[in-house]
């Protein structure tokens, strides 16, 4: 079998560069995600050096990367814990939708976009990047934080909302009627409900099927089943990442530990490829024309995501710093926002330029803001009016030396 030499050279150079950038980021206790994104921007169309031979591999690897990120994230939680968190955060999902879709819809109206373009831009500003956020939580060692279940609940509920949103967007942009859109939404919601119910009902059987003494068998079984479930999730208009996350939830105890051990190196490789591909999808020539509008939209929706994350973490009883960490973690937008614009198929080129610039701004600045969010809560200040001072200790007892022991 003949392997193209340009493919080997480009992939080798890319992986070496990513390794050096990752080591640089770790040295300064930063996430390497922004550096990977900027590398993709430099290697994409219109960048410093194109990588045409490696482009197909990078695009395919990116899809696998986001699936592995959500799979390993699901391994750190159990089904009962997460379903309870989802029920608690239904109102958080509504707040998240209203706060973050509204700025996109208003911006689309101000730009004079049609109904499909307005709906597409609303979705692009609403949905956070599950892939970037999953990597950040692991890099910054915040998976065990009190606010993390709230962040994950918001992410998963956003992906579930996409199941109703994408059919609606497809019908509107293709010129369909309102009843066709309604039927498409109802069918998608019913399919999602059936898939989630099946996952919860038979999750305990999944662990038995995927467990094996040999690491090779564990890797092949877990990865194979996850890719199949991710494909089925995409078929019913649910994000493939949600399907992978449900498989991770189904594995607990020793099975989860063994799966995490064999998947971690593979996840790190394809996660780096995923972030690189996100940068490759942006043409630098498109950035300047819509930069002012994208920057204004990024500032507004960073603030609204901060507010929605703050609210969700507050419902879990997180402190002020935990709420701030949750809000900054949700700021990053990514692959789904770009996909939405591609699905819209709008003829207005301003929409594509605006969204790609917007995504790059938040995909780079979001992880930086998350990194510098406070990590240690400050002890509450106490005042004498609310907390009384403790009484002084009794004086020490001394033996009576004036009397004789006799």
Buried (B, 14 or more C-beta within 10 A) or exposed (E): EEEEEEBEEBBEBBBEBBEEBBEEBEEEEBBBBBBBBBBBBBBBBEBEEBBEBBBEBBEEBBBBBBBBBBBBBBBBBBBEEBBEBBEBBEEBBEBBBEBBBBBBBBBBBEBEBBEBBBBBBBBBBBBBBBBBBBBBBBBBEBBEBBBBBBBBBBBBBBBBBBBBBBBBBBBBBEEBEEEBBEBBBEBBBEBBEEBBEEBBEEBEEBBEEBBBEEEEEBBBBBBEBBBEBBEBBBEBBBBBBBBBBBBBBBBBEEBBEBBBEBBBEBBBBBBBBBBBBBBBBBBBEBBEBBBEBBEEBBEBBBBBBBBBBBBBBBBBEBBBBBBBBBBBBBBBBBBBBBBBBEBBEBEBEBBBBBBBBBBBBBBBBBBBBBBEBEEEEEEEEEEEEEEEEEEEEEEEEEEEEEEEEE
